Amino acid sequence: MRLRTLPVSIGGVLVAWGFGLHYGVFKPVPAVICLIFALLCQIASNFANEYYDYRAGRDAAGREGPRRGVTEGDITPQAMRRAVYGTLAAACLLGLSLVYWGGWWLIAAGAVIVLGALAYSAGPFPLSTHCLGEVAVIFFFGIVPINLTYYVMAGTWQKQVVVISVLIGMMIANVLIVNNTRDIPDDKRAHKHTLATVFGPSAMRALYLFNGMLGALGSVYYCVMVDSKAVSFIPLFFVIAFVRLSRSLENSKGHELNWVLVSTSILCFCYCLTLAILLGVTEEPEWHPYNGYY
């Protein structure tokens, strides 16, 4: 399941919960369903990554990253395949209940999400092997969960939610940046093309820092939106944290980067939780016909 990275799925949905509370549209039942659905989809994608990377020969025993069960012989390929599609089936059945709040078009959205969970590692054009992993993370861990969770609660879209979802997705993409930087030697041997293998560790450090700073500074946008100077220190804290981790990304290699990956995952979750709480405890600004929001 790769439990160390599951907090990023939870974080995105929590931000949507915060927006739901902020705008007074929070609905606990669909909110919890969205959270479980997001976790099931990430777990299924992780299972699929192990299974399809094994089938394609992209994994090798003794790799730098976490132990791969199928490649190391701990789990049979047949058992992992059943785990992939069993988990996806559970996610689909759970997701169907969201039609009650969001409408029948959510079936199509759910189909895209399920296909995305597989397309990361499987199919004729695996996203993870064509330098599109980070793009997939921004879309499926930021834009999709935050906006769809908010929609099933509110029945509408909000531009503030869309902006923050992109920034959160970019921040969460840092988890994959660390993962792919660590795996550069293994991926090159397997002819797996990622941004890290194409551009190298230095470029990945710069991208990591850019994503982290832009994502953290996105809370400034929120602070301006609610006119709350008391929380202006929050972006500074996360910027400093991402700067320190980016230095570790540059100075560490191989399995040493595993703790950077875990730290990045936890940092992203903490940011999402902080922003969700901040959103939840503040009310939507009132509209004045002459002064705008105040």
C-alpha contacts under 8 A as a table, 3 or more apart, distances in Angstrom:
res1	aa1	res2	aa2	distance
1	M	43	I	5.25
1	M	46	N	6.17
1	M	47	F	6.79
2	R	5	T	6.02
2	R	6	L	6.92
2	R	43	I	7.67
2	R	46	N	7.11
3	L	6	L	5.23
3	L	7	P	7.82
4	R	7	P	7.07
4	R	262	V	5.97
4	R	265	S	7.15
5	T	8	V	6.07
5	T	9	S	7.99
5	T	175	V	7.78
5	T	262	V	7.00
5	T	265	S	5.71
6	L	9	S	5.57
6	L	10	I	6.85
6	L	39	L	6.90
6	L	42	Q	7.26
6	L	43	I	7.86
7	P	10	I	5.03
7	P	11	G	5.99
7	P	265	S	6.57
7	P	266	I	6.81
7	P	269	F	5.72
8	V	11	G	4.98
8	V	12	G	6.53
8	V	141	F	7.29
8	V	172	I	6.58
8	V	265	S	6.19
8	V	266	I	7.85
8	V	268	C	6.56
8	V	269	F	5.69
9	S	12	G	5.74
9	S	13	V	6.86
9	S	35	L	7.78
9	S	38	A	5.99
9	S	39	L	6.00
9	S	42	Q	7.09
9	S	141	F	6.24
10	I	13	V	5.47
10	I	14	L	6.20
10	I	35	L	6.32
10	I	38	A	7.38
10	I	39	L	7.05
10	I	269	F	7.41
11	G	14	L	5.07
11	G	15	V	6.44
11	G	268	C	7.25
11	G	269	F	4.90
11	G	270	C	7.77
11	G	272	C	5.02
11	G	273	L	6.34
12	G	15	V	5.30
12	G	16	A	6.75
12	G	141	F	6.51
12	G	142	G	6.00
12	G	145	P	6.25
12	G	146	I	5.62
12	G	165	S	7.74
12	G	168	I	7.15
12	G	272	C	6.53
13	V	16	A	5.09
13	V	17	W	6.34
13	V	31	A	7.89
13	V	34	C	7.18
13	V	35	L	5.94
13	V	38	A	7.87
13	V	145	P	5.89
13	V	146	I	5.50
13	V	149	T	6.60
14	L	17	W	4.86
14	L	18	G	6.25
14	L	272	C	6.64
14	L	273	L	6.40
14	L	276	A	5.90
15	V	18	G	5.00
15	V	19	F	6.39
15	V	146	I	6.61
15	V	272	C	5.72
15	V	273	L	6.93
15	V	275	L	6.52
15	V	276	A	4.63
16	A	19	F	5.06
16	A	20	G	6.13
16	A	145	P	7.85
16	A	146	I	4.91
16	A	147	N	7.03
16	A	149	T	5.97
16	A	150	Y	5.25
16	A	161	V	7.63
16	A	276	A	7.41
17	W	20	G	4.94
17	W	21	L	6.30
17	W	26	F	6.60
17	W	31	A	6.81
17	W	149	T	7.68
17	W	150	Y	7.11
17	W	276	A	6.68
17	W	280	G	7.77
18	G	21	L	5.19
18	G	22	H	6.05
18	G	275	L	7.32
18	G	276	A	4.06
18	G	277	I	6.20
18	G	278	L	7.43
18	G	279	L	4.90
18	G	280	G	4.67
19	F	22	H	4.82
19	F	23	Y	6.11
19	F	26	F	7.96
19	F	150	Y	7.15
19	F	161	V	7.24
19	F	276	A	7.08
19	F	279	L	5.88
19	F	280	G	6.77
20	G	23	Y	5.42
20	G	24	G	5.90
20	G	25	V	4.91
20	G	26	F	4.25
20	G	27	K	7.68
20	G	150	Y	6.26
20	G	153	M	6.91
20	G	154	A	7.20
20	G	280	G	7.68
21	L	24	G	4.94
21	L	25	V	6.17
21	L	26	F	5.11
21	L	279	L	7.05
21	L	280	G	4.86
21	L	281	V	7.79
22	H	25	V	7.84
22	H	279	L	5.31
22	H	280	G	5.01
22	H	281	V	7.11
22	H	282	T	6.04
22	H	283	E	5.31
22	H	284	E	5.77
23	Y	26	F	7.82
23	Y	283	E	6.90
23	Y	284	E	5.57
25	V	153	M	6.02
25	V	154	A	5.32
26	F	31	A	7.58
26	F	153	M	5.82
26	F	154	A	7.33
27	K	30	P	6.16
27	K	31	A	6.07
27	K	153	M	5.53
28	P	31	A	5.02
28	P	32	V	6.09
29	V	32	V	5.39
29	V	33	I	6.30
30	P	33	I	4.93
30	P	34	C	6.06
30	P	98	L	6.51
30	P	101	W	7.44
30	P	149	T	7.75
30	P	152	V	6.76
30	P	153	M	6.72
31	A	34	C	5.25
31	A	35	L	6.44
31	A	149	T	6.48
31	A	152	V	7.99
31	A	153	M	7.08
32	V	35	L	5.03
32	V	36	I	6.35
33	I	36	I	5.26
33	I	37	F	6.01
33	I	94	L	7.11
33	I	95	G	7.44
33	I	98	L	7.64
34	C	37	F	4.99
34	C	38	A	6.06
34	C	95	G	7.62
34	C	145	P	7.72
34	C	149	T	6.06
35	L	38	A	5.23
35	L	39	L	6.39
36	I	39	L	5.13
36	I	40	L	6.16
37	F	40	L	5.17
37	F	41	C	6.18
37	F	91	A	5.42
37	F	94	L	6.73
37	F	95	G	6.44
38	A	41	C	5.21
38	A	42	Q	6.30
38	A	145	P	7.12
39	L	42	Q	5.23
39	L	43	I	6.15
40	L	43	I	5.12
40	L	44	A	6.05
40	L	87	T	6.31
40	L	88	L	7.05
40	L	90	A	7.61
40	L	91	A	5.73
41	C	44	A	5.06
41	C	45	S	6.10
41	C	87	T	7.51
41	C	88	L	6.51
41	C	91	A	6.49
41	C	113	I	7.81
41	C	114	V	7.03
41	C	117	A	6.48
42	Q	45	S	4.99
42	Q	46	N	6.16
42	Q	117	A	7.11
43	I	46	N	5.04
43	I	47	F	6.20
43	I	87	T	7.52
44	A	47	F	5.04
44	A	48	A	6.06
44	A	83	A	7.46
44	A	84	V	5.09
44	A	85	Y	7.42
44	A	87	T	5.56
44	A	88	L	5.96
44	A	117	A	6.85
45	S	48	A	4.95
45	S	49	N	6.03
45	S	84	V	7.44
45	S	117	A	4.61
45	S	118	L	6.10
45	S	120	Y	7.47
46	N	49	N	5.02
46	N	50	E	6.47
47	F	50	E	5.32
47	F	51	Y	6.28
47	F	80	M	6.61
47	F	81	R	7.85
47	F	83	A	6.92
47	F	84	V	5.47
48	A	51	Y	5.02
48	A	52	Y	5.82
48	A	80	M	7.81
48	A	81	R	7.37
48	A	84	V	5.64
48	A	117	A	7.69
48	A	118	L	6.30
48	A	121	S	6.74
48	A	122	A	7.58
49	N	52	Y	5.50
49	N	53	D	5.70
49	N	118	L	7.93
49	N	120	Y	7.36
49	N	121	S	5.27
49	N	122	A	7.78
50	E	53	D	5.42
50	E	54	Y	6.06
50	E	68	R	6.57
50	E	69	G	7.56
50	E	70	V	6.69
50	E	71	T	7.88
50	E	80	M	8.00
51	Y	54	Y	5.24
51	Y	55	R	6.33
51	Y	70	V	6.76
51	Y	77	P	6.40
51	Y	80	M	6.21
51	Y	81	R	6.55
52	Y	55	R	4.92
52	Y	56	A	6.05
52	Y	121	S	6.00
52	Y	122	A	5.86
53	D	56	A	5.12
53	D	57	G	6.00
53	D	58	R	4.90
53	D	59	D	5.78
53	D	121	S	6.67
54	Y	57	G	5.14
54	Y	58	R	6.10
54	Y	59	D	5.53
54	Y	70	V	6.82
54	Y	71	T	5.96
55	R	58	R	7.75
57	G	60	A	7.33
57	G	190	A	7.04
58	R	187	D	7.18
58	R	190	A	5.04
58	R	191	H	7.77
58	R	192	K	7.05
59	D	63	R	7.51
59	D	68	R	7.93
59	D	71	T	6.57
59	D	186	D	7.74
59	D	190	A	7.37
60	A	63	R	6.02
60	A	71	T	6.42
60	A	186	D	7.77
61	A	68	R	7.76
61	A	71	T	6.01
61	A	72	E	5.60
62	G	67	R	7.53
62	G	72	E	7.95
63	R	66	P	7.62
63	R	67	R	7.28
63	R	186	D	6.80
64	E	182	R	7.18
64	E	183	D	6.72
64	E	186	D	7.77
64	E	254	G	5.53
64	E	255	H	5.18
65	G	179	N	7.80
65	G	182	R	7.30
65	G	183	D	7.01
65	G	254	G	7.61
65	G	255	H	6.22
65	G	258	N	6.97
67	R	72	E	7.33
68	R	71	T	5.56
68	R	72	E	5.99
69	G	72	E	5.32
69	G	73	G	6.04
69	G	74	D	4.78
69	G	75	I	5.26
70	V	73	G	5.15
70	V	74	D	5.92
70	V	75	I	4.85
70	V	76	T	5.87
70	V	77	P	5.98
70	V	80	M	7.38
71	T	74	D	7.72
72	E	75	I	7.87
73	G	76	T	6.60
75	I	79	A	6.61
75	I	80	M	6.76
76	T	79	A	5.26
76	T	80	M	6.40
77	P	80	M	5.11
77	P	81	R	6.11
78	Q	81	R	5.11
78	Q	82	R	6.28
79	A	82	R	5.15
79	A	83	A	6.22
80	M	83	A	4.87
80	M	84	V	6.19
81	R	84	V	5.07
81	R	85	Y	6.47
82	R	85	Y	5.46
82	R	86	G	5.71
83	A	86	G	5.11
83	A	87	T	5.91
84	V	87	T	5.50
84	V	88	L	6.31
85	Y	88	L	4.93
85	Y	89	A	5.95
86	G	89	A	5.07
86	G	90	A	6.29
87	T	90	A	5.12
87	T	91	A	6.25
88	L	91	A	4.97
88	L	92	C	6.15
88	L	114	V	6.94
89	A	92	C	5.05
89	A	93	L	6.21
90	A	93	L	5.24
90	A	94	L	6.19
91	A	94	L	5.17
91	A	95	G	5.90
92	C	95	G	4.93
92	C	96	L	6.16
92	C	110	G	7.27
92	C	114	V	7.99
93	L	96	L	5.36
93	L	97	S	7.29
94	L	97	S	5.76
94	L	98	L	7.68
95	G	98	L	5.48
95	G	99	V	7.66
95	G	110	G	7.02
96	L	99	V	5.68
96	L	107	I	6.88
97	S	100	Y	6.00
98	L	101	W	5.51
98	L	102	G	6.04
98	L	103	G	7.67
98	L	106	L	7.45
98	L	152	V	7.13
99	V	102	G	5.04
99	V	103	G	4.62
99	V	104	W	5.38
99	V	105	W	7.77
99	V	106	L	6.14
99	V	107	I	7.35
100	Y	103	G	6.14
101	W	152	V	5.45
101	W	153	M	7.18
101	W	155	G	7.60
102	G	105	W	7.67
102	G	106	L	6.48
102	G	151	Y	6.99
102	G	152	V	4.75
102	G	153	M	7.93
102	G	155	G	6.48
103	G	106	L	6.08
104	W	107	I	5.87
104	W	108	A	7.99
105	W	108	A	5.55
105	W	109	A	6.76
106	L	109	A	4.80
106	L	110	G	5.95
107	I	110	G	5.03
107	I	111	A	6.18
108	A	111	A	5.02
108	A	112	V	6.40
109	A	112	V	5.19
109	A	113	I	6.39
110	G	113	I	5.03
110	G	114	V	6.19
111	A	114	V	5.14
111	A	115	L	6.09
112	V	115	L	5.12
112	V	116	G	5.99
113	I	116	G	4.95
113	I	117	A	6.27
113	I	140	F	7.30
114	V	117	A	5.11
114	V	118	L	6.65
115	L	118	L	5.21
115	L	119	A	5.82
116	G	119	A	4.86
116	G	120	Y	6.18
116	G	136	A	7.91
116	G	140	F	7.77
117	A	120	Y	5.96
118	L	121	S	6.03
118	L	122	A	5.54
118	L	123	G	7.67
119	A	122	A	4.93
119	A	123	G	5.98
119	A	125	F	7.41
119	A	126	P	5.47
119	A	127	L	6.25
120	Y	126	P	5.28
120	Y	127	L	4.64
120	Y	128	S	5.34
120	Y	133	G	7.05
120	Y	136	A	7.59
121	S	126	P	4.80
121	S	127	L	6.43
121	S	128	S	5.92
121	S	129	T	7.61
122	A	125	F	7.26
122	A	126	P	5.19
123	G	126	P	5.75
125	F	129	T	7.84
125	F	130	H	7.44
126	P	129	T	5.63
126	P	130	H	6.70
127	L	130	H	5.34
127	L	131	C	6.80
127	L	132	L	5.01
127	L	133	G	5.61
127	L	136	A	7.42
128	S	131	C	6.24
128	S	132	L	5.89
128	S	133	G	4.66
128	S	192	K	7.94
128	S	193	H	7.61
128	S	194	T	6.70
129	T	132	L	7.37
129	T	133	G	7.68
129	T	192	K	5.00
129	T	193	H	4.75
129	T	194	T	5.86
130	H	133	G	7.63
130	H	192	K	7.65
130	H	193	H	5.41
130	H	194	T	6.17
131	C	134	E	7.53
131	C	193	H	5.85
131	C	194	T	4.21
131	C	195	L	5.06
132	L	135	V	5.21
132	L	136	A	6.21
132	L	194	T	7.34
132	L	195	L	7.88
133	G	136	A	5.10
133	G	137	V	6.31
133	G	176	L	7.48
133	G	194	T	7.35
134	E	137	V	5.03
134	E	138	I	6.32
134	E	173	A	5.39
134	E	176	L	6.60
134	E	177	I	7.33
135	V	138	I	5.20
135	V	139	F	6.32
135	V	173	A	7.87
136	A	139	F	5.16
136	A	140	F	5.87
136	A	141	F	7.93
137	V	140	F	5.25
137	V	141	F	5.24
137	V	142	G	7.14
137	V	169	G	6.44
137	V	170	M	7.82
137	V	172	I	7.12
137	V	173	A	5.56
137	V	176	L	7.89
138	I	141	F	5.67
138	I	142	G	5.18
138	I	143	I	6.53
138	I	166	V	6.61
138	I	168	I	7.67
138	I	169	G	3.90
138	I	170	M	5.42
138	I	172	I	7.15
138	I	173	A	6.12
139	F	142	G	5.59
139	F	143	I	4.95
139	F	144	V	5.92
139	F	166	V	7.74
139	F	169	G	6.66
140	F	143	I	6.30
140	F	144	V	5.22
140	F	145	P	6.72
140	F	169	G	7.90
141	F	144	V	6.52
141	F	145	P	6.17
141	F	169	G	5.72
141	F	172	I	7.18
142	G	145	P	6.05
142	G	146	I	6.05
142	G	165	S	4.89
142	G	166	V	5.85
142	G	167	L	7.56
142	G	168	I	5.45
142	G	169	G	3.76
142	G	170	M	7.52
142	G	172	I	7.56
143	I	146	I	5.77
143	I	147	N	5.96
143	I	162	V	6.85
143	I	165	S	4.79
143	I	166	V	5.59
143	I	169	G	6.50
144	V	147	N	5.55
144	V	148	L	5.78
145	P	148	L	5.38
145	P	149	T	5.72
146	I	149	T	5.39
146	I	150	Y	6.15
146	I	161	V	7.28
146	I	162	V	7.96
146	I	165	S	5.89
147	N	150	Y	5.15
147	N	151	Y	6.03
147	N	157	W	7.23
147	N	161	V	6.49
147	N	162	V	6.45
147	N	165	S	7.05
148	L	151	Y	4.88
148	L	152	V	6.24
149	T	152	V	5.49
149	T	153	M	6.58
150	Y	153	M	5.29
150	Y	154	A	5.99
150	Y	155	G	7.83
150	Y	156	T	7.88
150	Y	157	W	7.45
150	Y	161	V	7.96
151	Y	154	A	5.06
151	Y	155	G	4.87
151	Y	156	T	5.29
151	Y	157	W	5.99
152	V	155	G	5.55
152	V	156	T	7.99
154	A	157	W	7.64
157	W	161	V	7.56
157	W	162	V	7.95
158	Q	161	V	5.24
158	Q	162	V	6.48
159	K	162	V	5.00
159	K	163	V	6.25
160	Q	163	V	5.25
160	Q	164	I	6.23
161	V	164	I	5.30
161	V	165	S	5.97
162	V	165	S	5.11
162	V	166	V	6.50
163	V	166	V	5.50
163	V	167	L	6.62
164	I	167	L	5.09
164	I	168	I	6.05
164	I	218	G	6.77
165	S	168	I	5.08
165	S	169	G	6.05
166	V	169	G	5.04
166	V	170	M	6.28
167	L	170	M	5.14
167	L	171	M	6.30
167	L	211	N	7.90
167	L	214	L	6.84
167	L	215	G	4.68
167	L	218	G	6.50
168	I	171	M	5.06
168	I	172	I	6.18
168	I	215	G	5.84
168	I	272	C	7.71
169	G	172	I	5.12
169	G	173	A	6.14
170	M	173	A	5.08
170	M	174	N	7.09
170	M	211	N	5.36
170	M	212	G	7.49
170	M	215	G	6.52
171	M	174	N	5.66
171	M	211	N	5.21
171	M	212	G	5.15
171	M	214	L	7.77
171	M	215	G	5.27
171	M	216	A	7.80
171	M	268	C	6.72
172	I	175	V	5.77
172	I	176	L	7.74
172	I	265	S	7.38
172	I	268	C	6.17
173	A	176	L	5.37
173	A	177	I	6.38
173	A	211	N	7.71
174	N	177	I	4.78
174	N	178	V	6.26
174	N	208	Y	5.48
174	N	211	N	6.92
174	N	212	G	7.27
174	N	264	T	7.03
175	V	178	V	5.40
175	V	179	N	6.32
175	V	261	L	5.76
175	V	264	T	5.93
175	V	265	S	6.00
176	L	179	N	4.81
176	L	180	N	5.98
177	I	180	N	5.27
177	I	181	T	6.02
177	I	196	A	7.28
177	I	204	M	6.49
177	I	208	Y	6.76
178	V	181	T	5.08
178	V	182	R	6.15
178	V	249	L	7.04
178	V	257	L	7.02
178	V	260	V	7.11
178	V	261	L	5.66
179	N	182	R	5.32
179	N	183	D	6.33
179	N	257	L	7.85
179	N	258	N	7.79
179	N	261	L	6.54
180	N	183	D	4.92
180	N	184	I	6.13
180	N	194	T	7.02
180	N	195	L	7.84
180	N	196	A	5.85
180	N	197	T	7.87
181	T	184	I	5.41
181	T	196	A	5.43
181	T	197	T	7.69
181	T	200	G	7.71
181	T	201	P	6.04
181	T	204	M	7.07
182	R	185	P	7.86
182	R	253	K	6.35
182	R	254	G	5.12
182	R	255	H	7.11
182	R	257	L	6.02
182	R	258	N	7.79
183	D	186	D	5.28
183	D	187	D	5.79
183	D	254	G	7.17
184	I	187	D	5.14
184	I	188	K	5.99
184	I	196	A	6.45
184	I	197	T	5.50
185	P	188	K	5.29
185	P	189	R	6.39
186	D	189	R	5.28
186	D	190	A	6.36
187	D	190	A	4.99
187	D	191	H	5.97
187	D	192	K	4.87
187	D	193	H	7.15
187	D	194	T	7.97
187	D	197	T	7.22
188	K	191	H	4.91
188	K	192	K	5.94
188	K	193	H	7.42
188	K	197	T	6.58
189	R	192	K	7.67
192	K	197	T	7.90
193	H	197	T	6.04
193	H	198	V	6.68
194	T	197	T	5.26
194	T	198	V	6.23
195	L	198	V	5.16
195	L	199	F	5.83
195	L	200	G	7.54
195	L	204	M	7.64
196	A	199	F	5.45
196	A	200	G	4.96
196	A	201	P	6.20
196	A	203	A	7.70
196	A	204	M	6.14
197	T	200	G	5.56
199	F	202	S	7.82
199	F	203	A	5.88
199	F	204	M	7.35
200	G	203	A	5.76
200	G	204	M	6.50
201	P	204	M	4.97
201	P	205	R	6.17
201	P	250	E	6.94
202	S	205	R	5.16
202	S	206	A	6.44
202	S	250	E	6.90
203	A	206	A	5.09
203	A	207	L	6.17
204	M	207	L	4.98
204	M	208	Y	5.91
205	R	208	Y	4.98
205	R	209	L	6.17
205	R	246	S	5.76
205	R	247	R	7.76
205	R	249	L	6.40
205	R	250	E	6.31
206	A	209	L	5.18
206	A	210	F	6.12
206	A	246	S	7.94
207	L	210	F	4.99
207	L	211	N	6.04
208	Y	211	N	5.29
208	Y	212	G	6.07
208	Y	242	F	7.99
208	Y	246	S	6.57
209	L	212	G	5.15
209	L	213	M	5.99
209	L	242	F	6.39
209	L	243	V	6.32
209	L	246	S	6.06
210	F	213	M	5.35
210	F	214	L	5.97
211	N	214	L	5.28
211	N	215	G	5.87
212	G	215	G	5.18
212	G	216	A	6.01
212	G	238	F	7.85
212	G	239	V	6.73
212	G	242	F	5.74
213	M	216	A	5.13
213	M	217	L	5.89
213	M	238	F	7.69
213	M	239	V	5.27
213	M	242	F	7.06
214	L	217	L	5.13
214	L	218	G	6.11
215	G	218	G	5.13
215	G	219	S	7.57
216	A	219	S	5.94
216	A	220	V	7.95
216	A	235	P	5.07
216	A	236	L	7.83
216	A	238	F	5.86
216	A	239	V	6.11
216	A	271	Y	7.65
217	L	220	V	5.29
217	L	221	Y	7.35
217	L	235	P	5.27
217	L	236	L	7.91
217	L	239	V	7.61
218	G	221	Y	5.26
218	G	222	Y	6.87
218	G	235	P	7.79
219	S	222	Y	4.87
219	S	223	C	6.14
219	S	234	I	7.61
219	S	235	P	6.24
219	S	275	L	7.33
220	V	223	C	4.88
220	V	224	V	6.20
220	V	232	S	6.78
220	V	235	P	6.77
221	Y	224	V	5.28
221	Y	225	M	6.20
222	Y	225	M	4.84
222	Y	226	V	6.33
223	C	226	V	5.37
223	C	227	D	5.58
223	C	228	S	5.31
223	C	229	K	6.80
223	C	231	V	6.94
223	C	232	S	6.75
224	V	227	D	4.78
224	V	228	S	6.81
225	M	285	P	7.88
225	M	293	Y	7.94
226	V	282	T	7.61
226	V	284	E	7.41
226	V	285	P	6.24
226	V	294	Y	7.58
227	D	294	Y	7.11
228	S	231	V	6.24
228	S	232	S	7.48
229	K	232	S	5.35
230	A	233	F	7.51
231	V	234	I	5.79
232	S	235	P	6.59
232	S	236	L	7.77
233	F	236	L	5.39
233	F	237	F	6.55
234	I	237	F	5.33
234	I	238	F	6.62
235	P	238	F	5.36
235	P	239	V	6.03
236	L	239	V	5.11
236	L	240	I	6.18
237	F	240	I	5.35
237	F	241	A	6.32
238	F	241	A	4.91
238	F	242	F	6.14
238	F	267	L	7.87
238	F	271	Y	7.41
239	V	242	F	5.22
239	V	243	V	6.15
240	I	243	V	5.08
240	I	244	R	6.26
241	A	244	R	5.26
241	A	245	L	6.26
241	A	267	L	7.95
242	F	245	L	5.02
242	F	246	S	5.95
242	F	264	T	7.97
243	V	246	S	5.10
243	V	247	R	6.46
244	R	247	R	5.28
244	R	248	S	6.59
245	L	248	S	4.96
245	L	249	L	6.15
245	L	260	V	6.61
245	L	263	S	7.98
245	L	264	T	7.56
246	S	249	L	4.84
246	S	250	E	6.39
247	R	250	E	5.13
247	R	251	N	6.23
248	S	251	N	5.03
248	S	252	S	5.72
248	S	257	L	7.89
248	S	260	V	7.02
249	L	252	S	5.62
249	L	253	K	7.83
249	L	257	L	6.76
249	L	260	V	6.87
252	S	256	E	5.66
252	S	257	L	5.86
253	K	256	E	5.48
253	K	257	L	5.88
254	G	257	L	5.89
254	G	258	N	7.82
255	H	258	N	5.42
256	E	259	W	6.51
256	E	260	V	7.64
257	L	260	V	4.98
257	L	261	L	6.27
258	N	261	L	5.07
258	N	262	V	6.34
259	W	262	V	5.03
259	W	263	S	5.97
260	V	263	S	5.01
260	V	264	T	6.01
261	L	264	T	5.13
261	L	265	S	6.24
262	V	265	S	5.12
262	V	266	I	6.24
263	S	266	I	5.16
263	S	267	L	5.97
264	T	267	L	4.99
264	T	268	C	6.11
265	S	268	C	5.28
265	S	269	F	6.30
266	I	269	F	5.04
266	I	270	C	6.10
267	L	270	C	5.04
267	L	271	Y	6.18
268	C	271	Y	5.13
268	C	272	C	6.24
269	F	272	C	5.10
269	F	273	L	6.05
270	C	273	L	5.03
270	C	274	T	5.97
271	Y	274	T	5.12
271	Y	275	L	6.10
272	C	275	L	5.15
272	C	276	A	5.98
273	L	276	A	5.01
273	L	277	I	6.16
274	T	277	I	5.23
274	T	278	L	6.09
275	L	278	L	4.94
275	L	279	L	6.02
276	A	279	L	5.09
276	A	280	G	5.98
277	I	280	G	4.93
277	I	281	V	6.16
278	L	281	V	5.55
278	L	282	T	6.51
279	L	282	T	5.55
279	L	283	E	7.78
280	G	283	E	7.59
285	P	293	Y	5.78
285	P	294	Y	5.93
286	E	293	Y	5.82
286	E	294	Y	6.24
287	W	291	N	7.79
287	W	292	G	5.47
287	W	293	Y	4.89
287	W	294	Y	6.97
288	H	291	N	5.31
288	H	292	G	4.91
288	H	293	Y	6.28
288	H	294	Y	7.50
289	P	292	G	5.97
291	N	294	Y	7.13
